[in-house]
């Protein structure tokens, strides 16, 4: 459809000159610091195919550029997208700057980390104009169409404002789960049994580039369910392929993906690159300190982690990732992998052909391959590089269900929600030199088809969510990170009480 629209554009423009026009114009952007655009691009295609004029500013767009484009283009609305949690703060900044500039046009909010609640609590209060969270691409046309309707707009704006006010009222009056003090949370820390499960000495310590992996090796490790979710097709894989509602669409998409995977492998479109590290370590409070040598005399760096502070029922710990590392002799691993090296050359070809479908398909496949690389490398670390796992290899289904020992939490995810730890991790591994992955000012990884994180080997280590933290932990964290309270507040804002 998009290719057909591109072919017809000259004729559409000619018709406009004699009185025809688009439904409306929207300026869209992924906000500053964020490089993810699959969802934004899908929304843009859907809107264009429904006769909206879309001005796509791309990724990592500062608020000044967004506001200027909206004014210069005479836009009817602005659409913001973001995937990583720092994007939420940047969206608040855009809203506040729109208010300061006296703008009144609707502001549409979308992206994986966004939500109706966050929009109501943080973004809408910063802007007096209409602010609407758009759940997914399938709702975008309806919302955008209503925003340019003389008869429908006021009703939706009023209903949304009322709904957001209700959310703020309930949040203010109903309260949330109680928090305990940081001291109490630490007193209720998870206590692994290091006597029964002593740390396993790795077969290798140091930093090692991983340059012997091919796309073909990663295909068996792909988790396909998130691939379909990226296209807003709901259902478990492989049952989704025969689903009575979305099965036909899912099967066609899957066939196209398999065809492109064949091209990626045969023509070597993508070059997987990675780096892995294992350091001697020990726990100090809620920090994990890593060292140069086995004598643990020369400190390389420390990773301060956040601890759960929500009050737990008896027998449930307030966990922190540092709990999984022994205060005596232990080890900590790190990694960074990408499947995006080489992708820009292919994407440029698709863009030149106005082929948004192949463009988005390649990005979605590269994301899956990056996650598959992380899964493959974790298995290799467990069995060969660290060598603490033995026995039969797990099936891909078992890997997806995490039926193995140890975890690989990533900065920005629930157990380690603070993104800035990536900068320390990347510096220690010289990850940019080894993999080509760069970090933006908001710690997003570029290429976007990249994954990084830590390795914890203790068999009792598990994933959890830090959730809300108190002011006492924020102040403590700022001291442990060696930054100002204001900086720590910026980094930790999505988790602040």
C-alpha positions in Angstrom: 0.0 0.0 0.0 2.8 2.4 0.9 4.6 1.8 -2.4 1.3 2.4 -4.2 0.8 5.7 -2.3 4.4 6.8 -3.2 3.6 6.1 -6.9 0.3 8.1 -6.7 1.7 11.0 -4.7 2.3 13.2 -7.8 -1.3 12.7 -8.9 -2.6 13.3 -5.3 -0.6 16.5 -5.2 -2.1 17.6 -8.5 -5.6 17.0 -7.2 -4.9 19.0 -4.1 -4.1 22.0 -6.4 -7.7 21.9 -7.5 -9.3 21.7 -4.1 -8.5 18.3 -2.7 -6.5 17.9 0.5 -5.3 15.4 3.0 -7.2 14.7 6.2 -4.5 16.4 8.2 -0.8 16.8 8.9 1.1 15.3 11.7 4.7 15.8 12.7 6.2 12.6 14.2 9.5 12.0 15.9 11.3 9.6 18.2 12.4 11.9 21.0 16.0 13.0 21.8 18.3 10.2 23.1 16.1 7.4 21.7 16.9 5.6 18.5 14.0 3.2 18.2 11.5 3.7 15.4 9.8 0.5 14.3 6.5 1.4 16.0 6.7 5.0 14.9 7.2 3.9 11.3 4.3 1.5 11.4 2.1 4.3 12.6 3.4 6.6 9.9 2.6 4.1 7.2 -0.9 3.5 8.5 -1.6 7.2 8.7 -0.2 7.9 5.2 -2.3 5.1 3.7 -5.4 6.8 5.3 -4.6 10.1 3.6 -2.8 11.9 6.4 0.3 13.9 5.6 3.1 12.7 7.8 6.3 14.7 8.4 8.6 12.1 10.0 11.6 13.8 11.6 13.3 10.5 12.4 15.0 9.5 15.7 16.9 11.4 18.4 15.0 14.6 17.7 15.4 17.5 20.2 12.3 19.4 21.2 13.5 22.5 19.4 13.4 20.7 16.0 10.0 19.2 16.8 8.4 22.5 17.7 10.0 24.3 14.7 8.8 21.6 12.3 5.3 21.7 13.7 5.1 25.5 13.2 6.9 25.6 9.8 4.7 22.8 8.4 1.4 24.1 9.8 0.9 20.7 11.5 -2.5 19.7 13.0 -0.8 17.6 15.7 2.5 16.2 17.0 3.2 12.6 17.6 6.0 11.5 20.0 7.5 8.0 20.2 10.0 6.4 22.6 11.1 2.9 23.8 13.6 3.4 26.6 12.5 4.9 29.9 14.6 8.1 29.6 12.3 9.0 26.7 9.5 9.5 29.2 11.2 12.5 30.7 12.0 13.9 27.3 8.3 13.7 26.3 7.5 15.8 29.4 10.1 18.3 28.2 8.5 18.5 24.8 5.1 19.0 26.4 6.4 21.7 28.7 8.1 23.5 25.8 4.9 23.4 23.8 3.2 25.0 26.7 5.9 27.7 27.0 5.6 28.4 23.3 1.9 28.9 23.6 1.0 26.0 21.3 -2.5 24.5 21.3 -2.3 21.6 18.9 -2.9 18.0 20.1 0.0 16.0 21.4 -0.1 12.2 20.7 2.0 9.9 22.8 3.1 6.4 21.9 5.8 3.7 22.3 6.5 0.6 24.4 7.5 2.3 27.6 4.6 4.9 27.5 1.3 4.3 29.2 -2.0 5.9 29.8 -1.1 6.3 33.5 2.2 8.0 32.9 0.7 10.3 30.3 -2.0 11.3 32.8 0.4 11.8 35.7 3.4 13.4 34.0 2.9 14.6 30.5 -0.7 15.9 30.4 -0.1 18.3 33.4 2.8 19.9 31.6 0.7 21.0 28.6 -2.7 22.8 28.5 -3.5 21.5 25.0 -4.9 18.0 24.3 -2.6 15.2 25.3 -3.7 11.6 24.3 -1.9 8.3 24.8 -2.3 6.2 21.7 -2.1 2.5 22.6 -1.0 1.1 19.3 -1.0 1.7 15.5 -4.4 0.3 15.0 -5.8 3.2 17.1 -3.8 5.9 15.5 -6.0 6.6 12.6 -9.1 6.9 14.7 -7.5 9.2 17.2 -5.8 11.3 14.5 -9.1 11.5 12.5 -11.0 12.6 15.6 -8.4 15.3 16.3 -9.0 17.0 12.9 -12.8 16.6 13.1 -14.9 19.7 13.8 -17.7 17.6 15.4 -15.8 14.8 17.3 -12.6 16.5 18.6 -14.1 18.3 21.6 -15.8 15.2 22.9 -12.7 13.1 22.8 -10.5 15.8 24.3 -13.0 16.4 27.1 -13.4 12.6 27.8 -9.7 12.1 27.8 -9.0 15.0 30.1 -11.7 13.7 32.5 -10.2 10.2 32.4 -6.7 11.5 33.1 -8.0 13.7 36.0 -9.6 10.5 37.5 -6.3 8.7 37.2 -4.5 11.5 39.0 -7.3 11.7 41.7 -7.2 8.0 42.4 -3.4 7.9 42.5 -3.4 10.8 44.9 -6.1 9.5 47.2 -5.9 5.7 47.0 -2.2 5.6 47.7 0.2 2.9 46.6 1.9 -0.1 48.2 3.8 1.1 51.2 7.5 1.5 51.1 9.9 0.5 53.9 13.1 2.4 54.7 16.2 1.5 52.9 17.7 0.1 56.1 14.7 -2.2 56.6 14.9 -3.3 53.0 18.5 -4.2 53.3 17.8 -6.0 56.5 15.3 -8.1 54.5 17.8 -8.8 51.6 17.7 -12.1 49.7 20.3 -14.4 51.2 21.7 -17.0 48.7 23.1 -20.2 50.1 26.8 -19.7 49.2 27.8 -22.7 51.3 25.6 -25.1 49.3 26.4 -23.3 46.0 29.9 -21.8 46.2 30.9 -19.5 43.3 32.3 -21.4 40.3 35.7 -20.2 39.1 35.4 -19.2 35.4 37.6 -20.9 32.8 38.4 -17.4 31.5 38.6 -13.9 33.0 39.1 -10.7 31.2 37.5 -9.3 28.0 37.0 -11.3 24.9 35.6 -10.2 21.5 33.1 -12.5 19.9 33.7 -12.4 16.1 33.0 -16.0 15.1 29.2 -15.9 15.1 27.1 -15.9 11.9 23.4 -15.2 11.4 22.8 -18.8 10.5 24.1 -19.8 13.9 21.6 -17.5 15.6 18.4 -18.5 13.8 17.7 -21.6 16.0 17.7 -19.2 19.1 15.1 -16.8 17.8 12.1 -16.2 20.0 9.4 -15.5 17.4 6.6 -14.3 19.7 7.9 -10.7 20.2 8.4 -10.5 16.4 4.6 -10.8 15.9 4.0 -8.5 18.8 6.0 -5.8 17.0 3.5 -6.0 14.2 0.6 -6.0 16.7 -0.4 -9.6 16.0 -1.3 -11.1 19.3 -1.0 -14.8 20.2 1.6 -17.4 21.2 4.0 -18.8 18.6 3.5 -21.2 16.7 -0.2 -21.3 17.4 -0.6 -17.8 16.0 0.1 -19.2 12.5 -3.3 -21.0 12.6 -5.2 -18.5 14.7 -8.7 -18.1 13.3 -8.5 -14.3 13.6 -4.8 -13.3 12.8 -3.5 -16.7 11.4 -3.6 -15.7 7.8 -1.8 -12.4 8.4 0.7 -14.0 10.8 1.5 -16.8 8.3 2.0 -14.4 5.5 4.3 -12.3 7.6 6.2 -15.4 8.8 6.7 -16.5 5.2 8.1 -13.1 4.3 10.4 -13.2 7.3 11.8 -16.6 6.4 12.4 -15.4 2.9 14.3 -12.3 4.1 16.3 -14.4 6.6 17.4 -16.5 3.7 18.6 -13.4 1.9 20.3 -12.0 5.1 22.3 -15.3 5.4 23.1 -15.8 1.7 24.0 -12.2 0.9 25.6 -11.5 4.4 23.5 -8.4 5.0 24.2 -8.4 8.8 27.4 -9.1 10.7 26.9 -10.2 14.3 29.5 -8.7 16.6 29.9 -9.1 20.4 32.0 -8.9 23.4 32.0 -10.7 26.7 33.8 -10.1 30.0 34.2 -11.9 33.3 35.8 -10.1 36.3 36.8 -11.2 39.8 34.2 -9.5 42.0 32.7 -9.3 45.5 29.7 -7.7 47.0 29.9 -4.5 49.1 26.5 -3.6 50.4 24.3 -3.0 47.3 27.4 -2.5 45.1 29.2 -5.2 43.1 32.9 -4.3 42.9 35.0 -5.8 40.0 38.7 -6.2 40.2 41.7 -6.5 37.9 43.1 -9.7 39.4 42.2 -12.8 41.4 43.7 -11.2 44.6 41.0 -8.6 44.3 43.4 -5.8 45.3 43.0 -3.5 42.4 39.5 -2.2 41.9 38.4 -1.7 38.3 35.0 -0.3 38.9 31.8 -0.8 40.9 28.2 -1.3 39.9 25.7 0.2 42.4 22.4 -1.6 42.1 18.9 -0.6 43.3 17.0 -2.5 45.9 13.3 -3.2 46.2 11.6 -1.1 48.8 8.0 -2.1 48.6 6.8 -3.7 51.8 6.8 -7.4 51.4 4.8 -10.1 53.2 6.7 -12.3 55.6 9.2 -14.6 53.9 9.5 -12.5 50.8 12.8 -10.6 50.4 13.6 -7.1 49.2 15.9 -8.1 46.4 18.9 -6.4 44.8 21.1 -7.8 42.1 24.1 -7.4 44.4 22.5 -10.1 46.7 23.5 -12.7 44.2 27.2 -12.0 44.5 29.3 -13.3 47.4 30.9 -10.8 49.8 34.0 -13.0 49.6 35.5 -14.2 46.3 33.1 -14.3 43.4 32.8 -13.2 39.7 30.6 -10.9 37.6 30.1 -11.1 33.9 29.1 -8.5 31.3 28.3 -8.6 27.6 27.2 -6.5 24.6 26.0 -7.9 21.2 24.6 -6.5 18.0 23.0 -7.9 14.9 22.8 -4.4 13.4 26.2 -4.1 11.8 25.5 -3.6 8.0 21.8 -2.9 8.4 21.9 0.8 7.3 23.1 -0.1 3.8 20.1 -2.4 3.2 17.7 0.0 4.8 18.9 2.8 2.5 18.0 0.6 -0.5 14.5 -0.1 0.8 13.9 3.6 1.5 15.0 4.5 -2.0 12.4 2.1 -3.2 9.7 3.5 -0.9 9.5 0.0 0.5 8.5 0.6 4.2 7.4 -3.0 4.6 10.8 -4.5 3.9 12.4 -1.7 5.9 10.4 -2.5 9.0 10.7 -6.2 8.4 14.5 -6.0 8.4 14.6 -3.9 11.5 12.2 -6.4 13.3 14.3 -9.4 12.2 17.5 -7.6 13.3 16.0 -7.0 16.7 15.1 -10.7 17.0 18.6 -11.8 15.9 20.2 -9.5 18.5 18.1 -11.1 21.2 19.0 -14.5 19.8 22.7 -13.6 19.9 22.3 -12.7 23.6 20.6 -16.0 24.2 23.3 -17.9 22.3 26.1 -16.1 24.0 24.7 -16.7 27.5 24.5 -20.4 26.7 28.1 -20.3 25.5 29.2 -18.5 28.6 27.4 -20.9 30.9 28.9 -24.0 29.2 32.3 -22.9 27.9 33.6 -19.5 28.9 32.4 -19.6 32.6 31.7 -23.3 32.5 29.3 -23.6 35.4 26.5 -25.4 33.5 26.7 -29.0 32.5 24.2 -31.7 31.3 21.9 -31.8 28.3 21.5 -28.6 26.3 18.1 -26.9 26.6 15.7 -26.7 23.7 14.9 -23.2 22.4 11.5 -23.4 24.2 13.3 -24.1 27.5 15.8 -21.2 26.8 12.9 -18.9 26.3 11.3 -20.0 29.6 14.8 -19.5 31.2 15.2 -23.1 32.3 18.8 -22.6 33.1 21.1 -21.5 35.9 22.0 -17.8 36.2 20.5 -14.6 34.8 21.5 -11.9 32.3 19.7 -8.7 33.5 20.1 -5.6 31.3 20.3 -2.0 32.4 16.9 -0.4 31.8 14.9 -3.5 32.6 13.0 -4.2 35.9 15.8 -5.7 38.0 18.3 -3.0 36.9 16.1 -0.1 35.8 18.9 2.6 35.8 20.3 2.9 32.3 23.5 4.8 33.1 25.3 1.7 34.3 25.7 0.9 30.6 28.4 3.6 30.4 30.6 1.8 33.0 29.9 -1.6 31.5 30.8 -0.4 28.0 34.0 1.4 29.2 35.2 -1.7 31.0 34.7 -3.9 28.0 35.8 -1.3 25.3 32.4 -2.4 23.8 32.2 0.3 21.2 35.6 -0.7 19.7 34.7 -4.4 19.9 31.2 -4.2 18.5 30.6 -0.8 17.0 27.7 -0.2 19.4 27.5 3.4 20.5 25.5 4.9 23.4 23.4 8.0 23.0 23.2 10.6 25.7 20.2 8.8 27.2 22.1 5.4 27.0 20.2 4.0 24.1 22.3 1.6 22.0 22.9 2.3 18.3 22.5 0.2 16.2 19.1 -0.4 17.8 19.4 -4.2 17.2 21.7 -4.5 20.2 21.6 -6.0 23.7 23.9 -5.6 26.7 23.8 -6.6 30.3 25.4 -8.5 33.2 25.9 -12.2 34.0 25.1 -13.5 37.4 26.0 -17.2 37.9 24.5 -18.2 41.3 21.8 -20.8 40.8 19.5 -19.0 43.1 19.7 -15.7 41.1 16.4 -14.7 39.6 14.7 -11.8 37.8 12.6 -9.4 39.8 11.3 -5.8 39.5 12.8 -3.0 41.6 9.6 -0.9 41.2 9.3 2.2 43.4 12.1 3.5 45.5 12.1 6.1 48.3 14.0 9.3 48.7 16.4 7.7 51.2 17.5 5.2 48.5 17.8 8.0 45.9 20.1 10.0 48.1 22.1 6.8 48.9 22.3 5.9 45.2 23.6 9.4 44.3 26.4 9.0 46.8 27.3 5.5 45.6 27.2 6.7 42.0 29.2 9.8 42.8 26.8 12.2 41.1 24.5 15.0 42.3 21.1 14.3 43.7 19.6 16.1 40.7 21.4 13.8 38.3 20.4 10.7 40.2 16.8 11.9 40.2 16.9 12.3 36.5 18.2 8.8 36.0 15.9 7.2 38.5 12.7 9.2 37.9 10.6 6.4 36.5 11.1 4.5 39.8 10.8 7.3 42.2 8.0 7.2 44.8 
